[in-house]
Amino acid sequence: MRSDLRNRKQQSLMTKTPFVRRLLGPGAVLFVILFGLGTRLVFLQVFLHDRYRKIADSNTQSLSVREPRRGDIVDANGNPMAVSIPVKRVIANPVLIGKHYVEVGRQLAPLLSYSEQELIQRLRPTVVRTNEAGLAVTNQYVDLKRKLTLEQWQQVTQAMAMLTLNVDESKLSPKPFYRSLRQQAIFSVNDEQRLYPNKSLAAHVVGFVQDNETNFNGTILSELVGRDGIEARLDAKLKGVRGWRITEKDRRRDEILTGREQEVEARPGLNVVLTLDLVIQNIVETEIAEAMKKHGTVSVSSIIARPQTGEILAMATLPNYDPNQPGKSPPDFLRNRIISDQVEPGSTFKIVVVSAALNENLVKLTDSFDCEHGQFWFQKTLLRDHEPYGVLSVEDIITKSSNIGAAKIGLRLGEERLYEYIRGFGFGSRTEVPLGGEIAGTVHPVARWDRLTISRIPMGQGIAVTPLQMMMAMCTIANGGKLMRPMMVNRLQDANGHVFAQYEPQVVRQVIGPDAAQNMVAALKAVVCEGGTAPKAALEHYTVAGKTGTAQKAGNGHYLPGKYVASFIGFFPADDPQVCISVVLDEPKHGYYGGQTAAPVFRRIAEQVASYLKIKPDVEDAAPDPGVSLANTKPAALEVPEP
């Protein structure tokens, strides 16, 4: 009995063994497959999770970027100088256009300023790559036109809606393809265009912008970036903050309103309110354009400032450019010579050495210096005056612009003190005006002076300054001895007028005392009188104080024959200055003395500015007393004629 049972079990095992063996093979294969799948799932979930999450998000989420409006730039009275208007950037999807690119091209070419052949070629679907499956992928994004006005974009959408195709659409399916072609094949994104309504007026102050493409979370965006002037220096304040919306999409890629995850509104840029006055700016640019035409100069520059605050009311240099189309002007026209060019200042620099000596109580206006009849030997080198002057008072040295007299005052002051006052007036340092491209000028330390430098710097040689530096030095004398930082931006505000930042005048330092400044003003009044170097700068109803400058241009280590820079800087009313005006002519052809060329331009500008600002006259209408040497009210008939 037991033997039979044992035999049956052995037979059963022998019967199952081949069956089990047959199952082992498929089982092992199944195990390997399942193990591989499990490993793959772990790899995908753990190591490639972020990658496929992004792919999934891109299929179900939509990122919509909202560009902020760039802030405006306006003058002191709110007149626009730079504004932004909404425009469209037109884009085509050749995949949706398909084989109908010819019809679309012909329909839109006149509206987008293309030739038919050129637009047809751009709309033709083009293979750009092959995907992992070996299938051709065509271009889906063609940038057709930028800065299209809203009216022009409306014409484009109407033209696409009326597009006629060379097919019988009633017999074709699917019809949604043709609906998508008309409604989605040509689309737009919001953009903005920067406009400068005054064209070249104040171009070097305002500057210009350029389009710059950036990558924002995988989306290529176009933004305006300041490249020069206020546009560049205050770019961060003007451009605002970008906004965005992240929302969920359905299978037709339409937005699911309940699926909005993030929505951040764009914050517009701030408006910049300048200290410039466009009326005064226009007066300046009109007059210097006339001067440039009359004297055939390389360039002409002018600045108007309030001495007490440092506010810049006008800043202009010619030649200039149109910031709406900066690329159409030579690069040299884009340079703001007032802050980027340095020249030897000539006799205008005498105000530095004389005011320094007055401040140190080394001289008085009545002190006399022997000007050697126009020939002064110093360190075995001859220094000349333009006239054979004998003994002159300190006041007359300024009035008649004696080089020898200024040199002798400089010798009395000494190298170290002269250098300290030069730096004190701001020379050798940037003024920190909020414009790009400013240079510091050239002021060598005393250790690098040669034996003649102490006699040459007082007359404006051996040193290089910018027109703005020289202007601020004159303002220092006009306001009682305080060097002011040039102020060009009054405030930052939003579109509703809410002020975010209000800027105030800044005193850099007290350079000379009020008494020295007052004495210097008295000497500068005589410059525009008969017998001074600038009677052509005199005004009928205002006392003017100022200084002429005539500097020979240097190049390649020597002075250039026949090439001069003529200038005049003055302020009025002299004892209560409201404005200071600088005029600089580079290489005038018909006369080169500052009193001949720059002073008349100063007077024409000053007369109009005084009338516009309603500056109270300080000279009575009565005939001037001939015994008063400082009453600079000589009529035009008594002025020294130009040679």
Buried (B, 14 or more C-beta within 10 A) or exposed (E): EEEEEEEEEEEEEEEEEEEEEEEEEEEEEEEEEEEEEEEEEEEEEEEEEEEEEEEEEEEBBBBEBBBBBBBBBBBBEEBBBBBBEEBBBBBBBBBBBBEBBBBBBBBBBEBBEBEBEEBBEBBBBEEEEEEEEEEEEBBEEBBBBBBBEEEBBEBBBEBBEEBEBEEEEEEEEEEEEBEBBBEEBBBBBEBBBBBBEBBBBBBBBBBBBBBEEEEEEEEEBBBBBBBBBBBBBBBEBBBBEBBBBBBBBEEEEEBEEEBEEEEEEBBBBBBBBBBBBBBBBBBBBBBBBEBBEBBEBBBBBBBBBBBBBBBBBBBBBBBBBBBBEBEEBEEEBBBBBBBBBBBBBBBBBBBBBBBBBBBBEBBEBEBBBEBBEBEBEBEEEEBEBBEEBEEBBBBBBBBBBBBBBBBBBBBBBBBEBBBBBBBBBBBBEBBEBBBBBBBBBEBBEEEEBEEBBBBBBBBBBBBBBBBBBBBBBBBBBBBBBBBBBBBBBBBBBBEEEEEEEEBEBEEBEBBBBEEBBBBBBBBBBBBBBBEBBBBBBBBBBBBBBBBBBBBBBBEEEEBEEEBBBBBBBBBBBBEEBBBBBBBBBBBBEEBBBBBBBBBBBBBBBBBBBBEEBEBEBBBEEEEBEEEEBBBBBBEEEEBBEEE
